[in-house]
Every structure is written in structure tokens, then in C-alpha cells.
Amino acid sequence: MTETTENKDLVQEKVQDDNVQAENVSTENDVIEQQEAELTIEEQYEAKLAELQAKLDDEENRHLRLRADFDNMRRRNQLDREAAEKYRAQSLLSDLLPVLDNFERALQVEATSEEAASIVKGIEMVYRSLIEATEKEGLQVIKAEGEPFDPNIHQAVMQEQDSEKETGVVLRELQKGYILKDRVLRPSMVSVNE
């Protein structure tokens, strides 16, 4: 062989080696690019997973808030129902208070004849029946005379002076007050010691 042919063969071998090396480098680059692409896909999945986890956490928080709101509403409704049941007779009893006052005034009249005495006795029987019925519903008379003045249950309409009693004590009850269970329907009108 001639030198040129040998050179050509060497050059071709060199070119082939370079091509093989280039292919190897290209393959390595492809593998690296593929790994980078896979990392990018993994990163994308991780980002998507983090986004979905955040949405899930938001929905769980929203669900918990809605459930708490529902429980609060249910509790409020239960308390409203209990209060409505407890004070169902409040309106009727408030309307009956003037009737009770009139019965008490009628009972204070002295009967001078036998007929008047029997009428007073009948009024007294009706009054007692009415008192019993209102007490069954929870109506109670507010104690006033001799008690310390309490602005929550007493309404002072005048002041008097009695040196034998303490200051701030109720001396006289001018109009009875009433409580329904734990609610004041009407405060007692009282005269208070100065």
C-alpha cells in the first residue's frame, strides 16, 4: 500500500473514531438531557403535588369552618327553641297582670252585707285559681317590702324616711312585681327608705 492509501485509511479510522466518540458524547448528552427532562418532570410532579396538597388543605379548612358554623347554628337554634318553650306563656301572663291587680283591689273592699261577702268569697276563689294556674307556668311574685332595693327587680317611685329601718330598704310596695322563671315581667313599684 501506498502511503496515501494508508493515510486515507488512518484518516478514515480517525474519522470513524471521532464519529464513534461523537456518537458516544451525543448519547451521553441525550442521557443527560433525558435525566434532566426526568428531573424536570419529577419537579413538575412535585410542584403539582404541592399545589394539590395546598388545595386539599384549603378545602379541609373550609370544610372544618363550615362544620363549626353548622354546629354553632344548630346550638343557637336549640337554645332558641328552649327559650321559646321556657317563656311560651310570657305574653299571656303579661296580659293577665292587670287582671291580677284588679282582683287584689276587689279583695281589699270590705263586705258589709251577706251578699257582698259571698261575692268577695267567689272573687277570692277565682283569684286563687288564677294564681295557681299562673304559678304552674312559672310566674312568681317579687318580694319587696323589707327587702334591700334592687334596681333589677324594683322600680322606686318615691322615697320616704323611717329612722328605724336601714337606708335603701323597701318600705312599701305600691304595685306587685312578677318574675317568669328568671325573667322580670314587671318590676315592683316601691317606696324606698332614704
C-alpha positions as CSV (number, residue, x, y, z in Angstrom):
1,M,0.0,0.0,0.0
2,T,0.9,3.3,-0.6
3,E,1.4,5.9,1.8
4,T,-1.6,7.9,0.7
5,T,-3.8,4.9,1.0
6,E,-2.5,4.3,4.4
7,N,-3.1,7.9,5.3
8,K,-6.5,7.7,3.9
9,D,-7.2,4.6,6.0
10,L,-5.8,6.3,9.1
11,V,-7.9,9.4,8.4
12,Q,-11.0,7.2,7.9
13,E,-10.3,5.3,11.1
14,K,-9.7,8.6,12.8
15,V,-13.0,10.0,11.4
16,Q,-14.7,6.8,12.4
17,D,-13.2,7.0,15.9
18,D,-14.3,10.7,16.1
19,N,-17.7,9.7,14.9
20,V,-17.9,7.0,17.5
21,Q,-16.7,9.4,20.1
22,A,-19.2,12.0,18.9
23,E,-21.9,9.4,19.0
24,N,-20.9,8.4,22.5
25,V,-20.8,12.1,23.5
26,S,-24.1,12.6,21.8
27,T,-25.6,9.5,23.5
28,E,-24.2,10.7,26.9
29,N,-25.7,14.1,26.2
30,D,-29.0,12.5,25.3
31,V,-28.9,10.5,28.5
32,I,-28.1,13.7,30.5
33,E,-30.9,15.6,28.7
34,Q,-33.3,12.7,29.4
35,Q,-32.3,12.7,33.0
36,E,-32.7,16.4,33.2
37,A,-36.1,16.1,31.5
38,E,-37.0,13.4,34.0
39,L,-35.9,15.7,36.8
40,T,-38.0,18.4,35.3
41,I,-41.0,16.0,35.1
42,E,-40.3,15.0,38.7
43,E,-40.1,18.6,39.7
44,Q,-43.3,19.2,37.8
45,Y,-45.0,16.4,39.6
46,E,-43.7,17.7,42.9
47,A,-44.9,21.2,42.1
48,K,-48.3,19.8,41.0
49,L,-48.4,17.6,44.2
50,A,-47.6,20.6,46.4
51,E,-50.4,22.6,44.6
52,L,-52.9,19.8,45.0
53,Q,-51.9,19.4,48.7
54,A,-52.4,23.2,49.3
55,K,-55.9,22.9,47.6
56,L,-56.7,19.9,49.8
57,D,-55.6,21.7,52.9
58,D,-57.7,24.8,51.9
59,E,-60.8,22.5,51.3
60,E,-60.2,20.7,54.6
61,N,-60.1,24.1,56.4
62,R,-63.2,25.3,54.6
63,H,-64.9,22.0,55.5
64,L,-64.0,22.4,59.2
65,R,-65.2,26.0,59.2
66,L,-68.5,25.1,57.6
67,R,-68.9,22.3,60.1
68,A,-68.2,24.6,63.0
69,D,-70.7,27.2,61.6
70,F,-73.3,24.4,61.3
71,D,-72.7,23.2,64.8
72,N,-72.9,26.8,66.1
73,M,-76.2,27.4,64.2
74,R,-77.6,24.1,65.5
75,R,-76.7,25.0,69.1
76,R,-78.2,28.5,68.7
77,N,-81.4,27.1,67.3
78,Q,-81.6,24.6,70.2
79,L,-81.2,27.5,72.7
80,D,-83.8,29.5,70.8
81,R,-86.2,26.6,70.9
82,E,-85.6,26.0,74.6
83,A,-86.1,29.7,75.4
84,A,-89.3,29.8,73.3
85,E,-90.6,26.8,75.2
86,K,-89.5,28.2,78.6
87,Y,-91.1,31.6,78.0
88,R,-94.0,30.5,75.8
89,A,-96.6,31.9,78.3
90,Q,-94.8,35.2,78.7
91,S,-97.2,37.2,76.5
92,L,-100.3,35.8,78.1
93,L,-99.1,36.2,81.7
94,S,-98.1,39.8,80.9
95,D,-101.6,40.4,79.8
96,L,-103.0,38.8,82.9
97,L,-101.0,41.0,85.4
98,P,-103.6,43.9,85.3
99,V,-106.3,41.3,85.9
100,L,-104.5,40.0,89.0
101,D,-104.1,43.7,90.2
102,N,-107.9,44.2,89.8
103,F,-108.6,41.0,91.7
104,E,-106.4,42.2,94.5
105,R,-108.1,45.6,94.6
106,A,-111.5,43.9,94.6
107,L,-110.4,41.7,97.6
108,Q,-109.4,44.8,99.6
109,V,-113.0,46.0,99.6
110,E,-114.8,45.2,102.9
111,A,-118.1,43.4,102.5
112,T,-120.8,44.9,104.6
113,S,-123.6,42.5,103.7
114,E,-124.0,38.8,103.4
115,E,-124.4,39.1,99.6
116,A,-121.2,41.2,99.3
117,A,-119.4,38.7,101.5
118,S,-120.4,35.8,99.2
119,I,-119.3,37.9,96.1
120,V,-116.0,38.6,97.7
121,K,-115.6,34.8,98.6
122,G,-116.3,34.0,94.9
123,I,-113.8,36.5,93.7
124,E,-111.3,35.1,96.2
125,M,-111.8,31.6,94.8
126,V,-111.4,32.8,91.2
127,Y,-108.3,34.8,92.2
128,R,-106.7,31.7,94.0
129,S,-107.4,29.5,90.9
130,L,-105.8,32.1,88.6
131,I,-102.8,32.4,90.9
132,E,-102.4,28.6,91.0
133,A,-102.6,28.4,87.2
134,T,-100.0,31.2,86.7
135,E,-97.7,29.6,89.3
136,K,-97.8,26.4,87.3
137,E,-96.4,28.3,84.3
138,G,-93.6,29.7,86.5
139,L,-95.0,33.1,87.5
140,Q,-93.7,34.3,90.9
141,V,-94.4,37.4,93.0
142,I,-91.3,39.6,93.6
143,K,-90.7,40.0,97.4
144,A,-90.3,43.7,98.0
145,E,-91.3,45.0,101.4
146,G,-88.5,44.9,103.9
147,E,-86.0,43.8,101.2
148,P,-83.0,45.8,100.1
149,F,-83.7,47.9,97.0
150,D,-82.6,46.1,93.8
151,P,-83.0,48.1,90.6
152,N,-83.2,44.9,88.6
153,I,-86.5,43.9,90.2
154,H,-87.7,47.1,91.9
155,Q,-88.8,50.4,90.5
156,A,-88.5,53.2,93.0
157,V,-91.3,55.7,92.5
158,M,-90.9,57.6,95.8
159,Q,-88.7,57.9,98.8
160,E,-89.8,58.0,102.5
161,Q,-87.9,58.3,105.7
162,D,-88.0,55.8,108.5
163,S,-85.3,56.1,111.1
164,E,-86.0,52.6,112.4
165,K,-85.0,50.9,109.1
166,E,-81.8,50.9,107.1
167,T,-81.2,53.2,104.1
168,G,-82.1,51.6,100.8
169,V,-84.7,49.2,102.2
170,V,-88.1,49.0,100.5
171,L,-90.7,50.4,102.9
172,R,-93.9,49.9,101.0
173,E,-94.9,48.0,97.9
174,L,-97.2,50.2,95.7
175,Q,-97.7,47.6,92.9
176,K,-96.7,43.9,92.9
177,G,-93.9,42.8,90.6
178,Y,-93.7,39.5,88.9
179,I,-91.0,37.2,87.6
180,L,-91.5,34.5,85.0
181,K,-88.9,31.8,85.7
182,D,-85.8,34.0,85.7
183,R,-87.2,37.0,83.6
184,V,-88.7,40.0,85.2
185,L,-92.2,40.6,83.7
186,R,-92.9,43.7,85.7
187,P,-90.8,45.2,88.4
188,S,-92.3,46.0,91.8
189,M,-93.3,49.7,92.3
190,V,-91.9,50.6,95.7
191,S,-91.2,53.3,98.1
192,V,-87.6,53.3,99.4
193,N,-86.1,54.5,102.7
194,E,-83.8,57.5,102.3
